[in-house]
Amino acid sequence: MLDHAKRESPLECCGILSGKEKIVQKAFELKNSEESPVQYSMSPRDQVKVFEEMEKESMEMVAIYHSHPHTIPFPSETDVKLAFYPDVSSVIISLKEEDPVMKAFQISKEAIYLEEIEVIP
């Protein structure tokens, strides 16, 4: 994810994380069809391909990730408005500082909750 964010900078990157029981087993890098430094969009066709592969591998969507090339790792107004999967974590990678910062959130229309994430080597 960090490499993806750095490669796409100064544009936002996006992708889907799949796995089981909230443990990520695979990352799908998707194209930001907005090609924007301040918002992202995944094409429905790309999403369907990912969902089909997840189903084949008996995995579920654990999180959606995207980068904020120039701002902090906190959901923007647009991120909240477009959070269509309230049970799925939203991971935001900030490239604002020299060392990237990654945070995960549960986003609903009513509230934003910071989630703890653990990177297992």
C-alpha positions, 0 to 999 in steps of 0.5 A: 500500500505504501509503495502504491501511494508513493508511486501514484503521488501526487494523485490519490491511490486506492485499493481493496484489502481482502482476507478473513476475520479482519486479517488482511491476506491480499491487497488489490491495487486499483486505478483511481479513475478520478486521477485527482490529488484530492479524491478517488473513485474505483471503477465498478468493473475493477471492483467486480473483478476484485469481488469475483477473485475474493469469492473464488478465494473464499475471502471477504473485503476487510478494508478499502484504502486510499492515500492523502498525498498532501493532508493528514490521515483523517477522513475528509468530508468526501470520504465520509459521504462516499463511505458505502461499506460501514462495516469495512475499515477505511485505511488512509495513508498520508504522504504529507510528512517525510515518513508516511502515516497510516491510520484505519477508521470505521466511518458511518454517517453518524461518526468516525471511529479510529481503529487499531491496526497491527502490521504482521511481518 
